[in-house]
Amino acid sequence: MRIVIVNYNSGPWLQKVIDGLALQTFEDFEVVIVDNDSSDDSFASLSLPDARFHLVALPNNTGFAFANNRGFEGSSSEWFCTLNPDCIPESDWLTRMSEASRRFPDIDMFGSTQLMADMPDQVDGYGDFLSIYGIPWRALHGHHVSELPDDDIFAFSPCAAAAFYRRTAYEKVGGFEEAFFCYLEDIDLGWRLQRQGAQCVQVRRAVVHHKGSLITIRNSPFSLYHSQRNRVWMVRRNMPPLLAGLSLLMGALLYIPILLFKYDGAGRKAALRGALDGVRTPTPVAGVERASLWGDMWALLRNRLITINPYVLSRKMVPLVRKAGK
C-alpha cells in the first residue's frame, strides 16, 4: 500500500508521525511525504527511517487535494492511504486496517478511530456523516471514548486524516477534487464513491491520535471561507439541482445561529463570502454521471447514510447506522 502525507509547516509533529509509521507491526507499505513549500524546517530536517519513505517537494502550496493526488501518481498498490502530518498511528494501526480490508473484501473505503492527541480519552472523530441539509460532521467529536461503538460500522465517508481508499475506485472518480484546495474534499470524494456503489466502513480497533487544525486554525477566516465554499460546491455537485437548492436553503437556516453567535466578525464575513462564492462560481466537474442522482440520493437515505435529523448535528453523534457485516 502507499501512504501519502501532505506537509505544510507541521513542525515537530511530522517527525512524530514518521516515527509512528516506522513502528508499525505491518511492514509492507511505502510512504510518500509531499511538501507544499513549507517555510519551517519540518520537511528539510526530516529523518527518514528506511528506504520505504520518499520525499516529494512541490514549488508552492498547492493544497491538500492536489498534493495527495500527486503523491498517489504512478502507484499500482491495491490501497491508497491518506495520513495527516499531525496524526500519530498506534503501532497496530496498519495491521488493523489491513485485517479489515480482508474481512470486508467488497468495501472500497475504510476510516480510522481518531482520538484527540492531547486528550486520549476524548474522541476526535468516528467517521464522517452528512445531513440532508448539506452539513457534514465528524461523529462523536468531543465525546468520551466509552461512547464509541464496540463494532465496526458503516459510515458516509472516512475522514482523510487517516483513511484507506481502494486504488481502482479512487482513480475511477478522479481522486480528490483539486479545486477544493482543502476542507471537505474527503467527504466530496466519499460521496462520489458512494454514488458509484462503494461503501465505507469505520474500523473500531484501528486507532490514530490526531492533533487537529495544526496548520489551519479551527474557525479561522481561512478555514471558514474554504469549508463554506466547498460545502456549497459539494452539494451542487452531488445532489439533483432541485434538491440541492432546498438543501442549501435549509442548511443556511440551521447555520444562521452558529454564524451569529459562534464566530467573530472576521469569521462571519469569511464564512458568508465562502458560501456566496460557492453559489455564484462555476461548480467543478464532479466526475460522476448526473443521470442517476435521484436514485443515488434515495439509496443514501434508505441506507441511513444521510440523515434528515438535525439533532445529531449539534450533538455530533453517530446516527442510527448498520454495524459492518450485518
URTAKA-V39680 format. One line per field, one symbol per residue. burial: # if it has 9 or more other C-alpha atoms within 8 Angstrom, else .. A space follows every 10 residues. Layout:
burial=???
This chain:
burial=########## ..######## #..#....## ########.. ###..#.... ..##.#.#.. #########. ##......## ########## #######..# #.....#### #######..# .######### ########## #.###..... .######### #######.## ..#.###..# ########## #####..### ####.##### #.......## ########## ########## ...#.##### #......##. ..#...#### #########. .......... ..##.##..# #..####... .##..###.. #.##..
